[in-house]
C-alpha cells in the first residue's frame, strides 16, 4: 500500500532547487523525492554497486540524450583536471 506524506517547513527556494534537480534528470518532483528517500534509507551494510552510485548520472544523461562517447569525454576531462589540481596542491606543499 502506498502512502502520502507531508513535510512542513520547506522553503520556496528549496522547492525550486528540488524541481530543478528533478527536471535535470527528467522526472517529476514526487518521483525524485521518492528516489532520494529510497537511497537515504538503504540499509547501511548493503553493498553499493557502481551502478547505484552512478544512477543519478545515468538518469541525467538519459534525460538529456547524451551519448556514451560524450560521457566518456566529459569524465576524462574532469579526471584530468582533478589530477592537475592535486599535482599543483602537492607541489605547493613541497615548496613550503
Buried (B, 14 or more C-beta within 10 A) or exposed (E): EEEEEEEEEEEEEEEEEBEEBBEBBBBEEEEBBEBBEEEEEEEEEEEEEEEEEEBBBEBBBEBEEEEEEEBEEEEEEEEEEEEEEEEEEEEEEEEE
